Amino acid sequence: MQNISIYIVEDELLISASLKSQLQQYGYHIRGSAIRGETCLEEIAKLSEEGKEPEIVLMDIHLRGEMDGIEAARLLNEHFSCAIIFLTGQSSREVYERSFSIKPFGYLLKPIDPDQTRMTIEIAAYQRKLEIQNKLYQHNLELLLEQRSEEIRELMGMYETIIDNSLMGLTIMQDEKFVFANRRTAQIFGYLPEEFTALTIMEIMKLLHPDDIQKVISLSQSRLNGIDSPKHTHIRIITRDGIEKQLDTYVSMVHYKGKPALHQTFIDITDYLK
């Protein structure tokens, strides 16, 4: 890779100067260096504000001052998108266990090998690029899903408005009860929507004209059993207030939540027959 930008945090000035010289010979751009974690955080914050945030931070684990390299790296991860490569003169298990939670992009053991350093930097820069691309992809995907979700909510709201303001009664019956009924259905039968859907099968049957009960039962059973039967039926009902009404009904088989159900449309034609 070309023009990878690097920031060096190393409290041994000779090591820092030597490392800087080697990296510049490879064509890398050195954004700066520091011997303390606090200074590193301040300078990288300024670089980030200027649009010059380094891609790679070579972080010595043991630093002068109150903040060691692991804590400095943790804070860098929280606020910036630099790829951390730890520099250490120790290969102890304790060092690795403490630094694993930072999710570094690599380790370099002192004395630093130039070829190993170059390979580690190239791999870290490539992995960082992939991570940024994945985060951007995920962010764009989340925005798209939110946009689609909003469109679906708007469509559902429009659909519910159309259903609730329809001049036809619309219902879905399953397991001998209405699992859905629009406002017009409840009005036809003389109920509020929540009252109508709470009716038991026996209460529903009592709303039918006595002479039409058996016809409705036979047709419903035939439809649920897949037997061909007329979709259009003329029935009479007795509303909650005792008013007889004439209804045209249209019934079809549907599946609701994976189970067979009857979708029924009611049209009040009482006034047309007077």
Short mmCIF file of the C-alpha atoms (twelve columns), coordinates in Angstrom:
data_MODEL
# 
_entry.id   MODEL 
# 
loop_
_atom_site.group_PDB 
_atom_site.id 
_atom_site.type_symbol 
_atom_site.label_atom_id 
_atom_site.label_alt_id 
_atom_site.label_comp_id 
_atom_site.label_asym_id 
_atom_site.label_seq_id 
_atom_site.Cartn_x 
_atom_site.Cartn_y 
_atom_site.Cartn_z 
_atom_site.pdbx_PDB_model_num 
ATOM 1   C CA . MET A 1   0.000   0.000   0.000  1 
ATOM 2   C CA . GLN A 2   1.099   3.587   -0.579 1 
ATOM 3   C CA . ASN A 3   0.814   6.705   1.608  1 
ATOM 4   C CA . ILE A 4   -0.322  4.954   4.783  1 
ATOM 5   C CA . SER A 5   -0.382  7.541   7.579  1 
ATOM 6   C CA . ILE A 6   1.162   6.580   10.908 1 
ATOM 7   C CA . TYR A 7   1.476   8.060   14.388 1 
ATOM 8   C CA . ILE A 8   4.219   6.745   16.708 1 
ATOM 9   C CA . VAL A 9   3.885   6.526   20.501 1 
ATOM 10  C CA . GLU A 10  7.254   5.437   21.937 1 
ATOM 11  C CA . ASP A 11  8.958   6.756   25.046 1 
ATOM 12  C CA . GLU A 12  12.466  5.768   23.880 1 
ATOM 13  C CA . LEU A 13  13.481  8.653   21.637 1 
ATOM 14  C CA . LEU A 14  16.192  6.696   19.786 1 
ATOM 15  C CA . ILE A 15  13.755  3.885   18.964 1 
ATOM 16  C CA . SER A 16  11.123  6.429   17.895 1 
ATOM 17  C CA . ALA A 17  13.565  8.288   15.621 1 
ATOM 18  C CA . SER A 18  14.882  5.063   14.073 1 
ATOM 19  C CA . LEU A 19  11.362  3.761   13.499 1 
ATOM 20  C CA . LYS A 20  10.278  7.049   11.938 1 
ATOM 21  C CA . SER A 21  13.275  7.007   9.555  1 
ATOM 22  C CA . GLN A 22  12.594  3.395   8.479  1 
ATOM 23  C CA . LEU A 23  8.888   4.001   7.877  1 
ATOM 24  C CA . GLN A 24  9.532   7.133   5.818  1 
ATOM 25  C CA . GLN A 25  11.927  5.139   3.632  1 
ATOM 26  C CA . TYR A 26  9.060   2.724   2.918  1 
ATOM 27  C CA . GLY A 27  6.925   5.651   1.745  1 
ATOM 28  C CA . TYR A 28  4.706   5.911   4.822  1 
ATOM 29  C CA . HIS A 29  3.562   9.329   6.024  1 
ATOM 30  C CA . ILE A 30  4.372   10.070  9.675  1 
ATOM 31  C CA . ARG A 31  1.667   12.283  11.199 1 
ATOM 32  C CA . GLY A 32  3.536   12.768  14.472 1 
ATOM 33  C CA . SER A 33  4.974   11.123  17.538 1 
ATOM 34  C CA . ALA A 34  4.705   11.277  21.321 1 
ATOM 35  C CA . ILE A 35  6.333   9.783   24.392 1 
ATOM 36  C CA . ARG A 36  3.190   9.945   26.566 1 
ATOM 37  C CA . GLY A 37  -0.331  8.589   26.084 1 
ATOM 38  C CA . GLU A 38  -1.898  11.879  27.148 1 
ATOM 39  C CA . THR A 39  0.040   13.806  24.496 1 
ATOM 40  C CA . CYS A 40  -0.869  11.219  21.869 1 
ATOM 41  C CA . LEU A 41  -4.603  11.621  22.573 1 
ATOM 42  C CA . GLU A 42  -4.415  15.422  22.398 1 
ATOM 43  C CA . GLU A 43  -2.452  15.492  19.136 1 
ATOM 44  C CA . ILE A 44  -4.570  12.835  17.392 1 
ATOM 45  C CA . ALA A 45  -7.704  14.748  18.416 1 
ATOM 46  C CA . LYS A 46  -6.289  17.852  16.692 1 
ATOM 47  C CA . LEU A 47  -5.279  15.849  13.623 1 
ATOM 48  C CA . SER A 48  -8.767  14.372  13.436 1 
ATOM 49  C CA . GLU A 49  -10.329 17.851  13.550 1 
ATOM 50  C CA . GLU A 50  -8.093  18.814  10.621 1 
ATOM 51  C CA . GLY A 51  -9.099  15.715  8.643  1 
ATOM 52  C CA . LYS A 52  -5.660  14.156  9.118  1 
ATOM 53  C CA . GLU A 53  -6.430  11.323  11.525 1 
ATOM 54  C CA . PRO A 54  -3.687  8.674   11.191 1 
ATOM 55  C CA . GLU A 55  -4.646  5.262   9.858  1 
ATOM 56  C CA . ILE A 56  -2.147  3.414   12.074 1 
ATOM 57  C CA . VAL A 57  -0.943  4.102   15.609 1 
ATOM 58  C CA . LEU A 58  2.199   2.259   16.693 1 
ATOM 59  C CA . MET A 59  1.662   2.165   20.465 1 
ATOM 60  C CA . ASP A 60  4.356   1.232   22.971 1 
ATOM 61  C CA . ILE A 61  2.661   -0.622  25.820 1 
ATOM 62  C CA . HIS A 62  4.980   0.736   28.549 1 
ATOM 63  C CA . LEU A 63  4.950   4.544   28.528 1 
ATOM 64  C CA . ARG A 64  6.091   7.278   30.844 1 
ATOM 65  C CA . GLY A 65  3.407   9.053   32.827 1 
ATOM 66  C CA . GLU A 66  0.220   7.878   34.486 1 
ATOM 67  C CA . MET A 67  -1.305  6.381   31.339 1 
ATOM 68  C CA . ASP A 68  0.176   3.261   29.801 1 
ATOM 69  C CA . GLY A 69  -0.171  2.298   26.136 1 
ATOM 70  C CA . ILE A 70  -3.099  -0.068  26.717 1 
ATOM 71  C CA . GLU A 71  -5.217  2.644   28.359 1 
ATOM 72  C CA . ALA A 72  -4.243  5.163   25.653 1 
ATOM 73  C CA . ALA A 73  -5.206  2.631   22.969 1 
ATOM 74  C CA . ARG A 74  -8.562  1.999   24.675 1 
ATOM 75  C CA . LEU A 75  -9.381  5.724   24.574 1 
ATOM 76  C CA . LEU A 76  -8.255  5.970   20.953 1 
ATOM 77  C CA . ASN A 77  -10.621 3.131   20.030 1 
ATOM 78  C CA . GLU A 78  -13.510 4.910   21.743 1 
ATOM 79  C CA . HIS A 79  -13.088 8.188   19.853 1 
ATOM 80  C CA . PHE A 80  -11.213 7.495   16.620 1 
ATOM 81  C CA . SER A 81  -10.840 4.878   13.894 1 
ATOM 82  C CA . CYS A 82  -7.072  4.335   14.082 1 
ATOM 83  C CA . ALA A 83  -5.726  0.796   13.828 1 
ATOM 84  C CA . ILE A 84  -3.628  0.038   16.912 1 
ATOM 85  C CA . ILE A 85  -0.402  -1.961  16.637 1 
ATOM 86  C CA . PHE A 86  1.275   -2.550  19.997 1 
ATOM 87  C CA . LEU A 87  5.030   -2.281  20.455 1 
ATOM 88  C CA . THR A 88  6.453   -4.266  23.356 1 
ATOM 89  C CA . GLY A 89  9.735   -5.571  24.612 1 
ATOM 90  C CA . GLN A 90  7.931   -8.335  26.491 1 
ATOM 91  C CA . SER A 91  6.088   -11.361 25.183 1 
ATOM 92  C CA . SER A 92  4.537   -12.344 28.515 1 
ATOM 93  C CA . ARG A 93  1.052   -13.767 28.728 1 
ATOM 94  C CA . GLU A 94  0.049   -10.959 31.089 1 
ATOM 95  C CA . VAL A 95  0.792   -8.307  28.460 1 
ATOM 96  C CA . TYR A 96  -1.278  -10.060 25.805 1 
ATOM 97  C CA . GLU A 97  -4.188  -10.759 28.151 1 
ATOM 98  C CA . ARG A 98  -4.380  -7.096  29.176 1 
ATOM 99  C CA . SER A 99  -4.223  -5.868  25.612 1 
ATOM 100 C CA . PHE A 100 -6.594  -8.385  23.961 1 
ATOM 101 C CA . SER A 101 -9.683  -6.405  25.006 1 
ATOM 102 C CA . ILE A 102 -8.406  -3.474  22.914 1 
ATOM 103 C CA . LYS A 103 -8.648  -5.676  19.805 1 
ATOM 104 C CA . PRO A 104 -5.295  -4.550  18.355 1 
ATOM 105 C CA . PHE A 105 -4.470  -5.053  14.697 1 
ATOM 106 C CA . GLY A 106 -1.079  -6.551  15.534 1 
ATOM 107 C CA . TYR A 107 1.963   -6.774  17.825 1 
ATOM 108 C CA . LEU A 108 5.597   -5.917  17.155 1 
ATOM 109 C CA . LEU A 109 8.304   -7.211  19.478 1 
ATOM 110 C CA . LYS A 110 11.415  -5.168  20.189 1 
ATOM 111 C CA . PRO A 111 13.995  -5.059  18.754 1 
ATOM 112 C CA . ILE A 112 11.759  -4.285  15.815 1 
ATOM 113 C CA . ASP A 113 12.357  -6.157  12.581 1 
ATOM 114 C CA . PRO A 114 11.855  -3.844  9.547  1 
ATOM 115 C CA . ASP A 115 10.289  -6.471  7.273  1 
ATOM 116 C CA . GLN A 116 7.972   -7.698  10.019 1 
ATOM 117 C CA . THR A 117 7.006   -4.097  10.774 1 
ATOM 118 C CA . ARG A 118 6.185   -3.356  7.164  1 
ATOM 119 C CA . MET A 119 4.084   -6.517  6.755  1 
ATOM 120 C CA . THR A 120 2.183   -5.870  10.015 1 
ATOM 121 C CA . ILE A 121 1.413   -2.280  8.991  1 
ATOM 122 C CA . GLU A 122 0.205   -3.301  5.526  1 
ATOM 123 C CA . ILE A 123 -2.104  -5.977  6.956  1 
ATOM 124 C CA . ALA A 124 -3.432  -3.619  9.666  1 
ATOM 125 C CA . ALA A 125 -4.136  -0.858  7.132  1 
ATOM 126 C CA . TYR A 126 -6.006  -3.307  4.892  1 
ATOM 127 C CA . GLN A 127 -8.053  -4.708  7.791  1 
ATOM 128 C CA . ARG A 128 -8.871  -1.188  8.982  1 
ATOM 129 C CA . LYS A 129 -10.084 -0.270  5.504  1 
ATOM 130 C CA . LEU A 130 -12.342 -3.338  5.430  1 
ATOM 131 C CA . GLU A 131 -13.742 -2.535  8.886  1 
ATOM 132 C CA . ILE A 132 -14.558 1.034   7.880  1 
ATOM 133 C CA . GLN A 133 -16.219 -0.186  4.682  1 
ATOM 134 C CA . ASN A 134 -18.231 -2.751  6.664  1 
ATOM 135 C CA . LYS A 135 -19.343 -0.127  9.185  1 
ATOM 136 C CA . LEU A 136 -20.366 2.183   6.350  1 
ATOM 137 C CA . TYR A 137 -22.230 -0.658  4.652  1 
ATOM 138 C CA . GLN A 138 -23.961 -1.551  7.916  1 
ATOM 139 C CA . HIS A 139 -24.862 2.097   8.533  1 
ATOM 140 C CA . ASN A 140 -26.305 2.471   5.021  1 
ATOM 141 C CA . LEU A 141 -28.186 -0.800  5.433  1 
ATOM 142 C CA . GLU A 142 -29.677 0.389   8.727  1 
ATOM 143 C CA . LEU A 143 -30.743 3.652   7.073  1 
ATOM 144 C CA . LEU A 144 -32.314 1.714   4.201  1 
ATOM 145 C CA . LEU A 145 -34.139 -0.624  6.588  1 
ATOM 146 C CA . GLU A 146 -35.412 2.334   8.608  1 
ATOM 147 C CA . GLN A 147 -36.571 4.014   5.396  1 
ATOM 148 C CA . ARG A 148 -38.336 0.856   4.270  1 
ATOM 149 C CA . SER A 149 -39.824 0.395   7.735  1 
ATOM 150 C CA . GLU A 150 -41.178 3.946   7.602  1 
ATOM 151 C CA . GLU A 151 -42.636 3.294   4.144  1 
ATOM 152 C CA . ILE A 152 -44.257 0.099   5.426  1 
ATOM 153 C CA . ARG A 153 -45.672 1.964   8.444  1 
ATOM 154 C CA . GLU A 154 -47.114 4.624   6.122  1 
ATOM 155 C CA . LEU A 155 -48.625 1.980   3.835  1 
ATOM 156 C CA . MET A 156 -50.079 0.099   6.803  1 
ATOM 157 C CA . GLY A 157 -51.519 3.328   8.163  1 
ATOM 158 C CA . MET A 158 -53.077 4.095   4.780  1 
ATOM 159 C CA . TYR A 159 -54.394 0.545   4.509  1 
ATOM 160 C CA . GLU A 160 -55.923 0.701   7.985  1 
ATOM 161 C CA . THR A 161 -57.557 4.042   7.153  1 
ATOM 162 C CA . ILE A 162 -59.071 2.596   3.980  1 
ATOM 163 C CA . ILE A 163 -60.277 -0.518  5.802  1 
ATOM 164 C CA . ASP A 164 -61.783 1.411   8.706  1 
ATOM 165 C CA . ASN A 165 -63.567 3.861   6.409  1 
ATOM 166 C CA . SER A 166 -64.869 1.243   3.995  1 
ATOM 167 C CA . LEU A 167 -68.627 1.089   3.359  1 
ATOM 168 C CA . MET A 168 -68.334 -2.695  3.510  1 
ATOM 169 C CA . GLY A 169 -67.960 -4.787  6.617  1 
ATOM 170 C CA . LEU A 170 -64.728 -6.795  6.500  1 
ATOM 171 C CA . THR A 171 -63.912 -9.678  8.831  1 
ATOM 172 C CA . ILE A 172 -61.634 -12.669 9.294  1 
ATOM 173 C CA . MET A 173 -63.054 -15.629 11.216 1 
ATOM 174 C CA . GLN A 174 -60.824 -18.346 12.598 1 
ATOM 175 C CA . ASP A 175 -61.420 -21.033 15.223 1 
ATOM 176 C CA . GLU A 176 -65.054 -19.969 15.544 1 
ATOM 177 C CA . LYS A 177 -64.361 -16.338 16.402 1 
ATOM 178 C CA . PHE A 178 -63.710 -13.090 14.606 1 
ATOM 179 C CA . VAL A 179 -59.990 -12.340 14.826 1 
ATOM 180 C CA . PHE A 180 -60.480 -9.164  12.812 1 
ATOM 181 C CA . ALA A 181 -63.418 -6.877  12.103 1 
ATOM 182 C CA . ASN A 182 -63.365 -3.342  10.739 1 
ATOM 183 C CA . ARG A 183 -65.446 -0.488  12.111 1 
ATOM 184 C CA . ARG A 184 -68.156 -0.863  9.476  1 
ATOM 185 C CA . THR A 185 -68.817 -4.492  10.457 1 
ATOM 186 C CA . ALA A 186 -69.360 -3.489  14.076 1 
ATOM 187 C CA . GLN A 187 -71.705 -0.689  12.976 1 
ATOM 188 C CA . ILE A 188 -73.793 -3.055  10.865 1 
ATOM 189 C CA . PHE A 189 -74.313 -5.394  13.812 1 
ATOM 190 C CA . GLY A 190 -74.726 -2.572  16.346 1 
ATOM 191 C CA . TYR A 191 -71.447 -2.946  18.277 1 
ATOM 192 C CA . LEU A 192 -68.177 -1.206  18.899 1 
ATOM 193 C CA . PRO A 193 -65.255 -2.931  17.084 1 
ATOM 194 C CA . GLU A 194 -63.670 -4.265  20.278 1 
ATOM 195 C CA . GLU A 195 -67.038 -5.547  21.466 1 
ATOM 196 C CA . PHE A 196 -67.737 -7.323  18.204 1 
ATOM 197 C CA . THR A 197 -64.422 -9.215  18.088 1 
ATOM 198 C CA . ALA A 198 -64.978 -10.324 21.707 1 
ATOM 199 C CA . LEU A 199 -68.208 -12.170 20.834 1 
ATOM 200 C CA . THR A 200 -68.249 -15.949 21.251 1 
ATOM 201 C CA . ILE A 201 -69.476 -18.246 18.481 1 
ATOM 202 C CA . MET A 202 -72.782 -18.721 20.324 1 
ATOM 203 C CA . GLU A 203 -73.262 -14.959 20.617 1 
ATOM 204 C CA . ILE A 204 -72.475 -14.571 16.919 1 
ATOM 205 C CA . MET A 205 -75.008 -17.245 15.963 1 
ATOM 206 C CA . LYS A 206 -77.683 -15.419 17.955 1 
ATOM 207 C CA . LEU A 207 -77.204 -12.403 15.664 1 
ATOM 208 C CA . LEU A 208 -78.347 -14.458 12.659 1 
ATOM 209 C CA . HIS A 209 -81.987 -14.673 11.694 1 
ATOM 210 C CA . PRO A 210 -83.271 -18.035 13.017 1 
ATOM 211 C CA . ASP A 211 -84.213 -19.169 9.508  1 
ATOM 212 C CA . ASP A 212 -80.661 -18.534 8.217  1 
ATOM 213 C CA . ILE A 213 -78.598 -20.145 10.981 1 
ATOM 214 C CA . GLN A 214 -78.386 -23.618 9.450  1 
ATOM 215 C CA . LYS A 215 -77.546 -22.211 6.012  1 
ATOM 216 C CA . VAL A 216 -74.657 -20.196 7.403  1 
ATOM 217 C CA . ILE A 217 -73.293 -23.169 9.392  1 
ATOM 218 C CA . SER A 218 -73.418 -25.490 6.377  1 
ATOM 219 C CA . LEU A 219 -71.723 -22.991 4.059  1 
ATOM 220 C CA . SER A 220 -68.982 -22.196 6.604  1 
ATOM 221 C CA . GLN A 221 -68.178 -25.869 7.173  1 
ATOM 222 C CA . SER A 222 -68.064 -26.541 3.427  1 
ATOM 223 C CA . ARG A 223 -65.681 -23.655 2.823  1 
ATOM 224 C CA . LEU A 224 -63.348 -24.647 5.652  1 
ATOM 225 C CA . ASN A 225 -63.330 -28.247 4.379  1 
ATOM 226 C CA . GLY A 226 -62.441 -27.114 0.870  1 
ATOM 227 C CA . ILE A 227 -65.786 -28.131 -0.645 1 
ATOM 228 C CA . ASP A 228 -66.959 -25.980 -3.541 1 
ATOM 229 C CA . SER A 229 -69.745 -23.697 -2.384 1 
ATOM 230 C CA . PRO A 230 -71.139 -20.316 -3.484 1 
ATOM 231 C CA . LYS A 231 -68.994 -17.391 -2.355 1 
ATOM 232 C CA . HIS A 232 -71.980 -15.055 -2.446 1 
ATOM 233 C CA . THR A 233 -74.745 -15.506 0.113  1 
ATOM 234 C CA . HIS A 234 -77.772 -13.469 1.142  1 
ATOM 235 C CA . ILE A 235 -78.496 -13.567 4.889  1 
ATOM 236 C CA . ARG A 236 -80.590 -11.787 7.464  1 
ATOM 237 C CA . ILE A 237 -79.342 -10.663 10.843 1 
ATOM 238 C CA . ILE A 238 -80.877 -9.288  14.024 1 
ATOM 239 C CA . THR A 239 -78.746 -6.427  15.354 1 
ATOM 240 C CA . ARG A 240 -77.966 -5.797  18.980 1 
ATOM 241 C CA . ASP A 241 -80.911 -3.368  19.046 1 
ATOM 242 C CA . GLY A 242 -83.285 -5.957  17.612 1 
ATOM 243 C CA . ILE A 243 -83.386 -4.504  14.095 1 
ATOM 244 C CA . GLU A 244 -83.591 -6.942  11.200 1 
ATOM 245 C CA . LYS A 245 -81.180 -6.257  8.368  1 
ATOM 246 C CA . GLN A 246 -80.585 -7.797  4.963  1 
ATOM 247 C CA . LEU A 247 -76.959 -8.471  4.078  1 
ATOM 248 C CA . ASP A 248 -75.117 -9.617  1.002  1 
ATOM 249 C CA . THR A 249 -72.015 -11.562 2.042  1 
ATOM 250 C CA . TYR A 250 -68.977 -12.723 0.110  1 
ATOM 251 C CA . VAL A 251 -66.737 -15.363 1.659  1 
ATOM 252 C CA . SER A 252 -63.377 -16.799 0.623  1 
ATOM 253 C CA . MET A 253 -60.799 -19.082 2.196  1 
ATOM 254 C CA . VAL A 254 -57.567 -17.436 3.388  1 
ATOM 255 C CA . HIS A 255 -54.664 -18.354 5.637  1 
ATOM 256 C CA . TYR A 256 -54.168 -16.212 8.715  1 
ATOM 257 C CA . LYS A 257 -51.022 -16.790 10.790 1 
ATOM 258 C CA . GLY A 258 -50.506 -20.111 9.027  1 
ATOM 259 C CA . LYS A 259 -53.995 -21.494 9.667  1 
ATOM 260 C CA . PRO A 260 -57.159 -21.656 7.508  1 
ATOM 261 C CA . ALA A 261 -59.627 -18.841 8.049  1 
ATOM 262 C CA . LEU A 262 -62.689 -17.294 6.390  1 
ATOM 263 C CA . HIS A 263 -62.491 -13.801 4.963  1 
ATOM 264 C CA . GLN A 264 -65.997 -12.354 4.814  1 
ATOM 265 C CA . THR A 265 -67.418 -9.144  3.355  1 
ATOM 266 C CA . PHE A 266 -70.762 -7.745  4.511  1 
ATOM 267 C CA . ILE A 267 -72.827 -5.257  2.493  1 
ATOM 268 C CA . ASP A 268 -75.947 -3.854  4.143  1 
ATOM 269 C CA . ILE A 269 -78.658 -3.779  1.448  1 
ATOM 270 C CA . THR A 270 -81.602 -3.239  3.806  1 
ATOM 271 C CA . ASP A 271 -82.424 0.249   2.537  1 
ATOM 272 C CA . TYR A 272 -82.282 -0.906  -1.102 1 
ATOM 273 C CA . LEU A 273 -84.982 -3.523  -0.521 1 
ATOM 274 C CA . LYS A 274 -87.529 -1.168  0.974  1 
# 
